[in-house]
Structures are given as C-alpha cells and as structure tokens.
Amino acid sequence: MSFTQRLTLWLLLITMLLSGVCLWSYQQLILQKRLAQITANDQNKCEKIAQTIQSIQQQAQSLQPADDMNSLVQQIQQAASQAAMPMNHVQRIRPSSPRRLGQSPYVEKPTQLSLQDVTMKNAITFLHHLADAQPDMQIQSLRITSPRSQRSPNTPANMPETWQFQVGLASLAYLPQTNSKN
C-alpha cells in the first residue's frame, strides 16, 4: 500500500468520523430543541394555571357574616319563588359558625334549613335553584320525613303529599390565614 493510498484511507476515515460526530451533534440539537419546546409548553400551562388560581382567589368571597346572611336569604327567597313555593314553608334558616378546611385558605360556611309541608317536586326544584344560585354551595345532607299529622279522610285525593325537609347546606369562601407575629 503506497503512501497516497494510506493518506487517502486516513482522510476517508477522518471524514467518516467527523461526519458521524456532525450527525450525532445534529441529533442532540434536535433533541434539545424538542425538550425546549416541551419546557416552553409546560411553562405556558403553569402560567395559565397560576392565572386561573389568581382569578378564582379574586372572585372568591371574603367572609362578611351580615352580608352573607342577607345574600343567603335573598337566594332562598329567589329559589322559593322559582319553585312556586311560598316562603312560609321555609321554617328555619340557621347558619353555623364558619370552619376552616384543614390548613387551606378556604372556610366552609354551613347552614341548616328546615322546610315544612312541601311537595317533593317543589322541594327538589327549590334545592336545584338554590344550588345553582351560588356555584360554591353544596347540599351536604338531606333528611326527608313525613308530616306528623296524617291525612284526614276529608282530604281530597288530588291533594299532593307534603313532606318535611331538613337540609344541610355549605358554601366555601376564600379567606387566607393571616400570620401576625408581634
């Protein structure tokens, strides 16, 4: 093998090696570019989630007991009106003291509601409208009992049955804890 053949062989080998290194570098570049795009997408998602959290926190109500009670009574009156149920069937609205949900910044505001002599249809419609009026309100408990007085024989057959309802409602409020260290 002559010197020029060896030199050509070495140059070919070096060229192939450099081509392999260039190909590997290009693959690494493409991989890093994809990872950068994924990271940018993740960052955009995180920013959107952070904005959503901030908007929820800004929309959440701070606790003001008098306003909350007035608002709740108005919502109950509106739900009763939509259910074609007279307000005198709402016998009691008893709010309980708010309680914090663990270590979270949210406070649960429970309320007990008593409905007397209400048809099943009216009660369901009433509770549906009441839950729809405030998105963070949930029905936590529902107890249905028959009225204490039995139907008299003189009661018309087409008169609808009425029931008594004990309803436990709860709504959430965003109220961050204040850590005051004096």
Backbone as CSV, one residue per row, in Angstrom:
resi,resn,N_x,N_y,N_z,CA_x,CA_y,CA_z,C_x,C_y,C_z
1,MET,0.850,-1.159,0.000,0.000,0.000,0.000,0.907,1.237,0.000
2,SER,0.658,2.114,-0.903,1.509,3.282,-1.050,1.088,4.375,-0.068
3,PHE,1.923,5.346,0.017,1.695,6.461,0.936,0.416,7.211,0.570
4,THR,0.141,7.452,-0.667,-1.055,8.172,-1.096,-2.317,7.364,-0.815
5,GLN,-2.210,6.052,-0.934,-3.377,5.219,-0.612,-3.650,5.255,0.888
6,ARG,-2.559,5.184,1.693,-2.749,5.269,3.148,-3.296,6.635,3.543
7,LEU,-2.780,7.662,2.942,-3.251,9.012,3.244,-4.725,9.155,2.857
8,THR,-5.105,8.628,1.714,-6.493,8.670,1.271,-7.376,7.889,2.230
9,LEU,-6.905,6.739,2.658,-7.664,5.921,3.610,-7.838,6.647,4.944
10,TRP,-6.759,7.271,5.428,-6.844,8.023,6.686,-7.785,9.228,6.529
11,LEU,-7.693,9.909,5.437,-8.581,11.058,5.217,-10.043,10.611,5.123
12,LEU,-10.279,9.488,4.474,-11.626,8.934,4.395,-12.132,8.545,5.782
13,LEU,-11.284,7.922,6.580,-11.642,7.529,7.945,-11.939,8.758,8.806
14,ILE,-11.099,9.780,8.691,-11.312,11.011,9.468,-12.597,11.703,9.000
15,THR,-12.844,11.709,7.697,-14.062,12.315,7.162,-15.293,11.582,7.677
16,MET,-15.248,10.252,7.695,-16.378,9.467,8.213,-16.579,9.733,9.702
17,LEU,-15.478,9.817,10.441,-15.568,10.094,11.879,-16.170,11.479,12.117
18,LEU,-15.709,12.469,11.371,-16.257,13.820,11.517,-17.726,13.867,11.089
19,SER,-18.076,13.133,10.052,-19.483,13.068,9.631,-20.338,12.444,10.725
20,GLY,-19.833,11.398,11.369,-20.557,10.762,12.471,-20.747,11.722,13.640
21,VAL,-19.694,12.477,13.967,-19.780,13.457,15.055,-20.786,14.550,14.689
22,CYS,-20.768,15.000,13.433,-21.733,16.027,12.994,-23.164,15.497,13.069
23,LEU,-23.375,14.263,12.644,-24.702,13.660,12.705,-25.173,13.539,14.154
24,TRP,-24.279,13.074,15.038,-24.629,12.958,16.464,-24.949,14.340,17.045
25,SER,-24.158,15.357,16.688,-24.392,16.722,17.181,-25.739,17.249,16.694
26,TYR,-26.069,16.960,15.439,-27.351,17.405,14.894,-28.514,16.735,15.630
27,GLN,-28.390,15.436,15.909,-29.431,14.729,16.663,-29.587,15.329,18.057
28,GLN,-28.484,15.657,18.703,-28.545,16.282,20.027,-29.209,17.655,19.954
29,LEU,-28.906,18.395,18.899,-29.524,19.704,18.704,-31.038,19.573,18.556
30,ILE,-31.487,18.621,17.738,-32.920,18.394,17.540,-33.570,17.968,18.855
31,LEU,-32.918,17.074,19.599,-33.452,16.615,20.884,-33.592,17.781,21.860
32,GLN,-32.575,18.613,21.966,-32.626,19.755,22.876,-33.691,20.762,22.442
33,LYS,-33.872,20.903,21.137,-34.908,21.804,20.634,-36.288,21.297,21.041
34,ARG,-36.523,19.986,20.911,-37.804,19.403,21.332,-38.017,19.578,22.830
35,LEU,-36.963,19.326,23.608,-37.081,19.498,25.061,-37.380,20.954,25.422
36,ALA,-36.784,21.893,24.697,-37.054,23.315,24.949,-38.506,23.650,24.624
37,GLN,-39.048,23.075,23.547,-40.449,23.306,23.196,-41.376,22.730,24.258
38,ILE,-41.066,21.532,24.743,-41.878,20.909,25.796,-41.833,21.759,27.057
39,THR,-40.639,22.244,27.401,-40.495,23.086,28.587,-41.277,24.391,28.425
40,ALA,-41.232,24.976,27.241,-41.985,26.215,26.993,-43.486,25.957,27.103
41,ASN,-43.948,24.830,26.560,-45.373,24.483,26.680,-45.758,24.277,28.136
42,ASP,-44.903,23.584,28.897,-45.176,23.374,30.319,-45.228,24.701,31.071
43,GLN,-44.323,25.611,30.722,-44.322,26.916,31.375,-45.610,27.674,31.057
44,ASN,-46.059,27.611,29.808,-47.318,28.272,29.433,-48.488,27.683,30.203
45,LYS,-48.513,26.354,30.333,-49.589,25.708,31.093,-49.547,26.147,32.549
46,CYS,-48.346,26.203,33.126,-48.214,26.632,34.527,-48.680,28.074,34.707
47,GLU,-48.346,28.931,33.749,-48.785,30.326,33.832,-50.301,30.426,33.744
48,LYS,-50.914,29.624,32.869,-52.377,29.627,32.762,-53.012,29.128,34.048
49,ILE,-52.440,28.079,34.638,-52.967,27.556,35.902,-52.828,28.607,36.997
50,ALA,-51.679,29.283,37.042,-51.476,30.330,38.048,-52.481,31.466,37.861
51,GLN,-52.750,31.844,36.608,-53.744,32.889,36.345,-55.136,32.435,36.761
52,THR,-55.452,31.165,36.513,-56.751,30.627,36.920,-56.886,30.664,38.433
53,ILE,-55.840,30.255,39.130,-55.868,30.273,40.599,-56.055,31.700,41.101
54,GLN,-55.330,32.649,40.508,-55.468,34.041,40.932,-56.873,34.570,40.672
55,SER,-57.447,34.224,39.534,-58.801,34.718,39.251,-59.817,34.089,40.193
56,ILE,-59.626,32.820,40.536,-60.532,32.173,41.493,-60.402,32.835,42.856
57,GLN,-59.171,33.124,43.256,-58.970,33.771,44.549,-59.566,35.171,44.562
58,GLN,-59.480,35.878,43.448,-60.049,37.220,43.392,-61.567,37.182,43.383
59,GLN,-62.140,36.131,42.768,-63.592,36.022,42.706,-64.180,35.513,44.013
60,ALA,-63.375,34.757,44.764,-63.898,34.166,45.991,-64.289,35.273,46.962
61,GLN,-65.281,34.972,47.749,-65.812,35.965,48.668,-65.015,35.955,49.961
62,SER,-64.832,37.130,50.513,-64.304,37.178,51.863,-65.506,37.136,52.803
63,LEU,-65.286,36.652,53.997,-66.410,36.470,54.919,-66.871,37.801,55.496
64,GLN,-68.134,38.068,55.312,-68.794,39.199,55.937,-70.144,38.667,56.391
65,PRO,-70.266,38.209,57.658,-71.445,37.471,58.099,-72.776,38.140,57.808
66,ALA,-72.891,39.443,58.010,-74.187,40.089,57.783,-74.551,40.033,56.304
67,ASP,-73.593,40.360,55.463,-73.853,40.315,54.023,-74.143,38.900,53.565
68,ASP,-73.406,37.928,54.109,-73.625,36.533,53.730,-75.036,36.097,54.085
69,MET,-75.507,36.476,55.261,-76.846,36.067,55.695,-77.904,36.723,54.809
70,ASN,-77.742,38.017,54.527,-78.697,38.699,53.646,-78.691,38.075,52.255
71,SER,-77.508,37.789,51.761,-77.385,37.176,50.439,-78.030,35.795,50.425
72,LEU,-77.796,35.013,51.476,-78.378,33.672,51.552,-79.902,33.746,51.606
73,VAL,-80.434,34.672,52.395,-81.891,34.825,52.490,-82.461,35.226,51.128
74,GLN,-81.786,36.128,50.429,-82.248,36.528,49.096,-82.223,35.348,48.126
75,GLN,-81.171,34.541,48.203,-81.082,33.370,47.325,-82.181,32.365,47.651
76,ILE,-82.475,32.202,48.931,-83.543,31.283,49.343,-84.892,31.802,48.855
77,GLN,-85.125,33.113,49.000,-86.383,33.693,48.520,-86.526,33.531,47.009
78,GLN,-85.442,33.756,46.296,-85.488,33.620,44.841,-85.722,32.162,44.437
79,ALA,-85.054,31.218,45.102,-85.241,29.796,44.785,-86.663,29.361,45.110
80,ALA,-87.212,29.860,46.222,-88.593,29.521,46.586,-89.560,30.071,45.544
81,SER,-89.301,31.280,45.088,-90.155,31.872,44.056,-90.095,31.059,42.761
82,GLN,-88.897,30.648,42.369,-88.740,29.860,41.143,-89.376,28.480,41.269
83,ALA,-89.455,27.968,42.488,-90.054,26.648,42.709,-91.548,26.749,42.978
84,ALA,-92.097,27.953,42.915,-93.519,28.180,43.210,-93.865,27.674,44.604
85,MET,-92.977,27.970,45.547,-93.149,27.531,46.931,-93.232,28.776,47.813
86,PRO,-94.314,28.950,48.560,-94.415,30.116,49.437,-93.298,30.121,50.488
87,MET,-92.815,31.309,50.818,-91.716,31.429,51.785,-92.106,30.955,53.179
88,ASN,-93.404,30.914,53.498,-93.784,30.475,54.846,-93.507,28.983,55.047
89,HIS,-93.176,28.260,53.981,-92.792,26.856,54.127,-91.331,26.715,54.568
90,VAL,-90.565,27.791,54.421,-89.195,27.793,54.940,-89.298,28.181,56.408
91,GLN,-89.215,27.190,57.277,-89.444,27.423,58.699,-88.219,27.973,59.420
92,ARG,-87.032,27.559,58.980,-85.851,27.976,59.736,-84.640,28.033,58.808
93,ILE,-83.851,29.073,59.004,-82.550,29.209,58.354,-81.556,29.414,59.492
94,ARG,-80.718,28.423,59.716,-79.805,28.504,60.861,-78.356,28.373,60.382
95,PRO,-77.680,29.510,60.215,-76.267,29.432,59.828,-75.411,29.022,61.025
96,SER,-74.403,28.223,60.780,-73.451,27.830,61.822,-72.177,28.639,61.629
97,SER,-71.328,28.602,62.629,-70.091,29.372,62.519,-69.170,28.739,61.473
98,PRO,-68.491,29.570,60.710,-67.590,29.060,59.668,-66.453,28.247,60.272
99,ARG,-65.992,27.250,59.514,-64.855,26.443,59.982,-63.867,26.277,58.833
100,ARG,-62.599,26.376,59.200,-61.518,26.272,58.216,-61.360,24.825,57.771
101,LEU,-61.081,24.638,56.495,-60.865,23.302,55.945,-59.378,22.972,56.041
102,GLY,-59.010,22.309,57.123,-57.610,21.927,57.334,-56.723,23.156,57.416
103,GLN,-55.592,23.090,56.733,-54.652,24.212,56.709,-54.836,25.069,55.452
104,SER,-55.908,24.826,54.725,-56.131,25.537,53.462,-56.637,26.959,53.722
105,PRO,-56.618,27.808,52.702,-57.142,29.162,52.861,-58.663,29.228,52.697
106,TYR,-59.325,28.072,52.653,-60.769,28.047,52.436,-61.517,27.785,53.736
107,VAL,-62.661,28.429,53.849,-63.519,28.302,55.022,-64.874,27.788,54.544
108,GLU,-65.405,26.823,55.271,-66.722,26.276,54.946,-67.756,26.947,55.840
109,LYS,-68.851,27.399,55.220,-69.910,28.082,55.961,-71.172,27.220,55.909
110,PRO,-71.407,26.409,56.955,-72.592,25.536,56.946,-73.859,26.278,57.366
111,THR,-74.978,25.827,56.825,-76.292,26.382,57.151,-77.302,25.247,57.169
112,GLN,-78.166,25.250,58.174,-79.258,24.275,58.256,-80.543,24.969,57.817
113,LEU,-81.329,24.252,57.057,-82.559,24.797,56.502,-83.684,23.817,56.790
114,SER,-84.822,24.314,57.282,-85.989,23.462,57.533,-87.132,23.895,56.633
115,LEU,-87.674,22.933,55.906,-88.834,23.175,55.044,-89.988,22.342,55.574
116,GLN,-91.162,22.942,55.692,-92.333,22.244,56.231,-93.440,22.197,55.184
117,ASP,-94.114,21.069,55.130,-95.291,20.889,54.270,-95.012,21.291,52.816
118,VAL,-94.004,20.677,52.247,-93.578,20.978,50.885,-93.730,19.717,50.038
119,THR,-94.197,19.896,48.810,-94.288,18.734,47.919,-92.880,18.344,47.478
120,MET,-92.736,17.105,47.092,-91.433,16.607,46.660,-90.927,17.404,45.450
121,LYS,-91.826,17.679,44.512,-91.446,18.423,43.310,-90.960,19.825,43.670
122,ASN,-91.699,20.517,44.536,-91.298,21.869,44.939,-89.958,21.858,45.659
123,ALA,-89.765,20.871,46.527,-88.513,20.809,47.283,-87.322,20.568,46.359
124,ILE,-87.476,19.638,45.429,-86.373,19.341,44.503,-86.075,20.561,43.632
125,THR,-87.120,21.209,43.133,-86.933,22.405,42.306,-86.277,23.514,43.123
126,PHE,-86.737,23.698,44.343,-86.171,24.707,45.240,-84.684,24.449,45.477
127,LEU,-84.329,23.214,45.829,-82.929,22.890,46.121,-82.058,23.017,44.868
128,HIS,-82.609,22.656,43.734,-81.861,22.789,42.476,-81.547,24.259,42.191
129,HIS,-82.542,25.121,42.314,-82.322,26.551,42.059,-81.397,27.162,43.109
130,LEU,-81.511,26.711,44.338,-80.653,27.233,45.401,-79.196,26.853,45.150
131,ALA,-78.952,25.613,44.751,-77.578,25.174,44.469,-77.023,25.865,43.223
132,ASP,-77.884,26.147,42.240,-77.434,26.834,41.027,-77.147,28.312,41.273
133,ALA,-77.801,28.903,42.267,-77.644,30.338,42.521,-76.232,30.684,42.965
134,GLN,-75.586,29.773,43.657,-74.238,30.022,44.154,-73.388,28.800,43.821
135,PRO,-72.453,28.921,42.879,-71.703,27.753,42.407,-70.920,27.026,43.498
136,ASP,-70.489,27.750,44.536,-69.706,27.082,45.575,-70.581,26.495,46.687
137,MET,-71.894,26.548,46.537,-72.798,25.976,47.545,-73.093,24.522,47.204
138,GLN,-73.054,23.689,48.237,-73.352,22.274,48.058,-74.375,21.838,49.089
139,ILE,-75.175,20.864,48.700,-76.098,20.246,49.645,-75.339,19.101,50.291
140,GLN,-75.100,19.214,51.594,-74.310,18.202,52.286,-75.172,17.110,52.893
141,SER,-76.357,17.469,53.319,-77.232,16.455,53.911,-78.682,16.794,53.587
142,LEU,-79.490,15.745,53.558,-80.909,15.917,53.259,-81.672,14.853,54.028
143,ARG,-82.581,15.302,54.854,-83.415,14.384,55.630,-84.871,14.679,55.300
144,ILE,-85.565,13.657,54.846,-86.968,13.818,54.451,-87.820,13.002,55.406
145,THR,-88.821,13.644,55.986,-89.746,12.930,56.875,-91.172,13.267,56.469
146,SER,-92.045,12.348,56.802,-93.458,12.613,56.517,-93.992,13.546,57.590
147,PRO,-95.011,14.298,57.264,-95.570,15.212,58.264,-96.144,14.429,59.442
148,ARG,-96.138,15.061,60.594,-96.620,14.392,61.810,-98.114,14.088,61.731
149,SER,-98.854,14.987,61.142,-100.305,14.756,61.069,-100.619,13.874,59.870
150,GLN,-101.474,12.920,60.076,-101.893,12.028,58.994,-102.937,12.741,58.150
151,ARG,-103.087,12.292,56.951,-104.123,12.859,56.085,-105.482,12.467,56.635
152,SER,-106.330,13.430,56.688,-107.677,13.137,57.182,-108.499,12.513,56.054
153,PRO,-109.529,11.790,56.400,-110.369,11.193,55.361,-111.038,12.245,54.480
154,ASN,-111.152,13.472,54.992,-111.803,14.541,54.227,-110.862,15.187,53.206
155,THR,-109.564,14.834,53.252,-108.600,15.433,52.325,-108.872,14.929,50.916
156,PRO,-108.970,15.844,49.957,-109.226,15.412,48.577,-108.099,14.506,48.066
157,ALA,-108.447,13.574,47.203,-107.478,12.609,46.678,-106.446,13.275,45.775
158,ASN,-106.843,14.377,45.141,-105.903,15.034,44.235,-104.964,16.000,44.961
159,MET,-105.084,16.115,46.257,-104.210,16.977,47.056,-102.825,16.311,47.140
160,PRO,-101.755,17.005,46.735,-100.433,16.376,46.734,-99.915,16.123,48.153
161,GLU,-99.101,15.086,48.268,-98.493,14.779,49.558,-97.427,15.822,49.864
162,THR,-97.347,16.178,51.120,-96.318,17.129,51.533,-95.376,16.448,52.513
163,TRP,-94.168,16.981,52.571,-93.108,16.388,53.377,-92.392,17.477,54.163
164,GLN,-91.590,17.031,55.121,-90.724,17.932,55.872,-89.284,17.631,55.462
165,PHE,-88.510,18.678,55.276,-87.128,18.527,54.819,-86.190,19.232,55.790
166,GLN,-85.126,18.552,56.150,-84.016,19.153,56.892,-82.827,19.113,55.934
167,VAL,-82.339,20.277,55.557,-81.291,20.366,54.542,-80.045,20.986,55.161
168,GLY,-78.921,20.341,54.946,-77.629,20.888,55.360,-76.913,21.447,54.143
169,LEU,-76.699,22.747,54.132,-76.007,23.418,53.030,-74.630,23.855,53.500
170,ALA,-73.714,23.982,52.579,-72.394,24.527,52.902,-71.862,25.255,51.679
171,SER,-71.264,26.400,51.922,-70.609,27.130,50.838,-69.173,27.394,51.256
172,LEU,-68.319,27.541,50.262,-66.905,27.785,50.515,-66.589,29.253,50.310
173,ALA,-65.679,29.750,51.128,-65.198,31.119,50.974,-63.684,31.091,51.066
174,TYR,-63.053,31.914,50.271,-61.599,32.026,50.294,-61.240,33.070,51.333
175,LEU,-60.564,32.650,52.375,-60.181,33.546,53.454,-58.802,33.129,53.949
176,PRO,-57.746,33.683,53.343,-56.397,33.271,53.744,-56.132,33.590,55.205
177,GLN,-55.361,32.716,55.822,-54.990,32.936,57.218,-53.974,34.063,57.264
178,THR,-54.127,34.910,58.257,-53.147,35.975,58.440,-52.240,35.570,59.581
179,ASN,-50.963,35.519,59.286,-49.976,35.161,60.305,-49.362,36.442,60.832
180,SER,-49.872,36.901,61.948,-49.330,38.123,62.541,-48.419,37.740,63.691
181,LYS,-47.137,38.062,63.526,-46.140,37.761,64.561,-45.705,39.076,65.181
182,ASN,-46.157,39.305,66.383,-45.807,40.554,67.073,-44.876,40.253,68.198
